[in-house]
């Protein structure tokens, strides 16, 4: 049986080179493809990956900062926790249990924004509550965990939210989410479709903020044909049923895993993506994209490779076609709102 990916290695099988840029500073820098990054930041990223590989999930603090090694404080379903078709997970809970937070301290105390100035600068709380007060969303939780969230565009059918996420306190690379929240009731969004919905209730995109990738779209093999984030499997989060802050947490973990693959060399944790993409990636020691808690080499690889190239092409074609047709049925844009994705970004890398 193949071994899981090494706990901490730089992408491209590079060795981890440590250098002290300033003799007077005790902080080491790791040389990566994105330049020199703090060694404690790379260690935090590795710890996050190891926790995901163990099918455990971290706490997410105010501002979308991930805290590896600390138990998640509570949630009906922990954001970022993926289940296979047998319902297995490291901390499975029933939906009927009382709601819990996905962020905060171990005691479950609801955290507060770091400072009043942070919340004031975002001026988001009243805006979100006024704009989306008719929706059954946990707006108070969203504003409390993400005080800088704000509405950046709106129409009669949709609201666009801009939410910065910090990812890791120790790294200078952050991200910024753009969420497309439809105002149409969920049952009407899918009334034209006879197949299970594949378009997320809320579409989201992320761009990097800080570092050499500043302003560029975060990409991953876990994404939809319109480059929207595919952060969870269908049914794990439903518009008007589950708190919007939980969906933001799913997106934060998705972004952190994309950063882990970029810098450390593999995508950590359980995965769900189709056969044609599994063949293209051919990551033998990652978890199989079918959702099973088994490595690809010991799961679906042989079956995937026995299929013809035409079968894989056909699967990819009809998957994309079904997704785009559903967007048309829902009267939603077919592409990412590129202009909106750049809003709120700092003018220079931080």
Secondary structure, DSSP 8 states (H G I E B T S, - for coil): ------SS-BGGGB---EE-S-TT----EEEETTEEEEHHHHHHHHHHHHHHHTT--EEEETTTEEEEEEE----SS-TT----TT---TT---TTS----SSS-TT------S-HHHHHHHT-HHHHHHHTTTS-S-HHHHHHH-TT-EEEEE-SSEEEEEEEE-B-TT-S-EEEEEEEEE-S-HHHHTTT-SS---S-SEEEEEEEESSTTTT-B---SSB-TTS-B--S-TTSS-TTTS-HHHHHHHHHHHHHHHHHHHHHSS--S-----HHHHHHH--TTSB-TTS-SSBGGGTTHHHHHHS-HHHHHHHHHHHHHHHHHHHHHTT--SS--HHHHTTT--SS--
